[in-house]
């Protein structure tokens, strides 16, 4: 794994923490966003960047808005 990927994983982990902290578990879109972020982190750790990128692109505007605080994904 490259250092750049490790930093990206760290940033995604921060975003996931905020998504999990702020999400309303009764809103399916928000629960799905958290699952996508968890899966993207797992895929990046397994050096499957293309698959992780595809999941990240599917995030809702709600999670995307949280990610702005941590820089562009």
C-alpha positions, 0 to 999 in steps of 0.5 A: 500500500502506498503512503498516499493510500494510507492518508486517503484511508485515514481521511475516509476513516475520519469521514466515516466517524462523522457520518456514523456520529451524525446519521439518523439510523432510520434514514436508509440513505445515511445507513447505506452511506456509512456501509459504502464508506466502510466497504471503500476503506476495506477495498483500499486496504486490499489495494482495490482502488477502482472498486473503492472509488466506484463506491465513493462516487455513489455517496449521497449529497448528505455524506458528500457534504460531510466530506467537504470538511475533510477535503475533496474525496 
